Structures are given as structure tokens and as C-alpha cells.
Amino acid sequence: MVKLSGIGRVFRLFVGFLLFFSFASLYSGQRSGYPSEEFIQRRQALMAKVGEGMIMLFGEALPPPGHHFRQDNDFYYLTGVEDRGAALILTPKTGESFLFLPRQTPREGMMEGANMLKD
């Protein structure tokens, strides 16, 4: 067994922290922000392909048991919204988008963080 000097121990500790926080940030499921124009373009592209009718998308309502909540990939791709229980309606004929979010109780806001409806 090799004895580490003081600098070797500090370096080893530093590398351990670096690896831990790198993997922890990947595992947390947080996504980087995109400009709102990106999501608008994505919705417009989808509506252009559909042409008529109405498109309804529902975000995730609950996380899988034992996991942290992470929004559905398709819903996030079109909205950028990570709030639970969200719904999106697209009307290709008019080019309008409508986002619906449930009101949170004070406890939900405290435990999960406030959603977009928070004043």
C-alpha cells in the first residue's frame, strides 16, 4: 500500500468531489434552459405538419414510485415546462397554443417549488 502525502490526499479528495458532483448533476434530471423562441418554432413546425384539427398533449402528473419528478420528453420538447400536471392544446388553423397548469396548494409549492402560476 502506498502512503499519500498531504498534497496527494487533497488531490484525491478533489477528484472524488469532482466525480461525485459530475454524476450527481447528470442523475438529477435537470435540463438546461433554451430560449422561448426555440419552443415556439417547435410548436409551429408540428402545427404545420398537422394542418387542421387540434393537438392535445398532457405532461406527466406523478413521478414513478421512488424517483424524482421529470417531465415527459415530448411535452418538454414542445413547451419547456417542467411543472406537474400540465396540458397543452395547439390549434393549427389559428396557430395558437394554450398551456394549462393546475393550481398548487401551499404545501405543494413548498415541497415541489412553485410552478409558473405563482405570483
Helices and strands as residue ranges (DSSP letters): H 6-27, H 36-50, E 55-58, H 73-79, E 87-91, E 96-100, H 106-112
